């Protein structure tokens, strides 16, 4: 029987949300599994990369500019960011699309930043207004930069790859580049114009996701529906079929549906999950949450009538 897998945000996101009756009944009767938590662990359950590493920048680049463009080089995301100093340090408060970046911002800021990175032997470009990339030699050594998801809202010094690298020459080089980019952005008149328009400044670049494309990728499902450029890059390298999320209409066959980016958990419960539950007689359905909770639903579970409906997705405590 074909399986439909839904990637979902952490169950804690559903705190206070009432489950529709049919969904609560189906989840109460489902098989439950607890796996490793986190984005990478969740994706690793669906995709096998060879070698086993997750170069987010290279994979997103493959989606934005094609596999042929991404293959010859190493890539590092250098996403536009807003870092606000406070009494205890500095916090990463916005990055990429959350800054409301458009092509006007790119056209104003990139020409000022390119010479800085060009002098270091790197090429900076923006394949998408909110996704900026550094093209590097394949052999480039990089510090362990933190992802935006790990650092957003927190003190940036707690996620400082330079601090843990000691006197490493490559780490010092990247520290200098990050500091000089901040100075250029802080002094750029375009940020004054953004402030005058009531928008936060783009005052930093956030480095993350470095690496080269994997040699091969195998997916658990041949078709995926997602708006995440990372997954579209995975699909291109792995020769899987990838389509926008809105194209999914409970299609038949094996498929992976990426709902991790949903802003309104109630919309998931009311719009996305009920039709999927209704289709269980035709195929197996797996719900995979970012915190490792999983539910597997099969038609035969309808005979588990003694099980109580699930009261809530959110964990107690």
Rosetta blueprint (number, residue, H / E / L):
1 X L
2 X L
3 X E
4 X E
5 X E
6 X E
7 X E
8 X E
9 X L
10 X L
11 X H
12 X H
13 X H
14 X H
15 X L
16 X L
17 X L
18 X L
19 X L
20 X L
21 X H
22 X H
23 X H
24 X H
25 X H
26 X H
27 X H
28 X H
29 X H
30 X L
31 X E
32 X E
33 X E
34 X E
35 X L
36 X L
37 X L
38 X L
39 X H
40 X H
41 X H
42 X H
43 X H
44 X H
45 X L
46 X L
47 X E
48 X E
49 X E
50 X E
51 X L
52 X L
53 X L
54 X L
55 X L
56 X H
57 X H
58 X H
59 X H
60 X H
61 X H
62 X H
63 X H
64 X H
65 X H
66 X L
67 X H
68 X H
69 X H
70 X H
71 X H
72 X L
73 X L
74 X E
75 X E
76 X E
77 X E
78 X E
79 X E
80 X E
81 X E
82 X E
83 X E
84 X E
85 X E
86 X E
87 X L
88 X L
89 X E
90 X E
91 X E
92 X E
93 X E
94 X E
95 X E
96 X H
97 X H
98 X H
99 X H
100 X L
101 X L
102 X L
103 X H
104 X H
105 X H
106 X H
107 X H
108 X H
109 X H
110 X H
111 X H
112 X H
113 X H
114 X H
115 X H
116 X H
117 X H
118 X H
119 X H
120 X L
121 X L
122 X L
123 X E
124 X E
125 X E
126 X E
127 X E
128 X E
129 X L
130 X L
131 X E
132 X E
133 X E
134 X E
135 X E
136 X E
137 X L
138 X L
139 X L
140 X L
141 X L
142 X L
143 X L
144 X L
145 X L
146 X L
147 X L
148 X H
149 X H
150 X H
151 X H
152 X L
153 X L
154 X L
155 X E
156 X H
157 X H
158 X H
159 X H
160 X L
161 X L
162 X L
163 X H
164 X H
165 X H
166 X L
167 X L
168 X L
169 X H
170 X H
171 X H
172 X H
173 X H
174 X H
175 X H
176 X H
177 X H
178 X H
179 X H
180 X H
181 X H
182 X H
183 X H
184 X H
185 X H
186 X H
187 X H
188 X L
189 X H
190 X H
191 X H
192 X H
193 X H
194 X H
195 X H
196 X H
197 X L
198 X L
199 X L
200 X L
201 X L
202 X L
203 X L
204 X E
205 X E
206 X E
207 X E
208 X E
209 X E
210 X E
211 X E
212 X L
213 X L
214 X L
215 X L
216 X E
217 X E
218 X E
219 X E
220 X L
221 X L
222 X L
223 X E
224 X E
225 X E
226 X L
227 X L
228 X L
229 X H
230 X H
231 X H
232 X H
233 X H
234 X H
235 X H
236 X H
237 X H
238 X H
239 X L
240 X L
241 X E
242 X E
243 X E
244 X L
245 X H
246 X H
247 X H
248 X L
249 X L
250 X L
251 X L
252 X L
253 X L
254 X L
255 X E
256 X E
257 X E
258 X E
259 X L
260 X L
261 X L
262 X L
263 X L
264 X L
265 X H
266 X H
267 X H
268 X H
269 X H
270 X H
271 X H
272 X H
273 X H
274 X H
275 X H
276 X H
277 X H
278 X H
279 X L
280 X L
281 X L
282 X L
283 X L
284 X E
285 X E
286 X E
287 X E
288 X E
289 X E
290 X L
291 X L
292 X L
293 X E
294 X E
295 X E
296 X E
297 X E
298 X L
299 X H
300 X H
301 X H
302 X H
303 X H
304 X L
305 X L
306 X L
307 X L
308 X L
309 X L
310 X L
311 X L
312 X L
313 X L
314 X L
315 X L
316 X L
317 X L
